[in-house]
Amino acid sequence: MKGFLSDGPAAGQVIEAGDPPVRRGVLVLDDGGFGEQAHRYYLSAVDTSGAVYTHGGVVPWPPEAGPHVDRQAADSE
């Protein structure tokens, strides 16, 4: 099944969404292909013509730039 990116910087692109089960989310890299500007897209609709994905925002890169996670505290809950 084909997936269509409806908005965001990659609007209009067609991706492979897979046949059931359809992928719920995809990452789209920038034109350079190195991932410095990756964007997340989420499944918003599925019909007979394909799947539609909407822009979910920029993926923080590198991963270390994201919020700090204290694994010890998370494990103790």
N, C-alpha and C positions, 0 to 999 in steps of 0.2 A: 504494500500500500504506500502511496506517496503522501508526504507531509508537506504542507505549505506554511511558510513563515509569514504571518499576517502583518507584523509591525516590527519596529525596532530597526537597528542598523542593517540587518540581513533580510528585510522585508522583500517578499517576492521570490525568494529562493525556494527550490523544491528539494526535499531531502527524502531519504528512505526511512519510512516510519515503521516498517516491518509488517508482516501479516499477523493476524491475532496471535499473541497479544501485541497490541500497538504500544510503542514506547511512550511513556508518560512525559518524559522530558528529554531534551537534547542540549548539548553544548555546541556552539558554533564559534570557531576560531576566527580571528581577524584575517585579513587578506594575506598577511605574511606567513600564517600557518604556525607561528611559534607560540601562540596562546597568550601573548601579553595583553590582548583585549578579547578575551573569551566572553561570550554572552550566553545566558541560560534562557531556554524557551520551554514553556509548559504547554501540554496538550489542553486545548480548550474546546474542541468539537471534533466529532467523527461523523461522516456521512458517506454516501455512496461514491462521492468524488474524491474522497481522501480524508486525511487528518489535518486539522488546523492548529497551529502552535502560536501562542502569543509571547511577547518578550517579557522576561522575568527579571532582567537587569544584568549588570556586569558581574562576572565572577571575579572575586578578589584574587589577584595573582602577584607575587607568588603566594602559596597557601599560608606561609608564615605571617603574611600581612593581615590575616583575619584575626578575630578576637581570640584572646588567650583562653585555653580550656584547661582547667585544673582537673586532671584525670583522677587524682586521689579523692578529691571532694565529690566528683561525679559518681565514683564507684561506691562511696560510703552511704549514699542516699537510699 
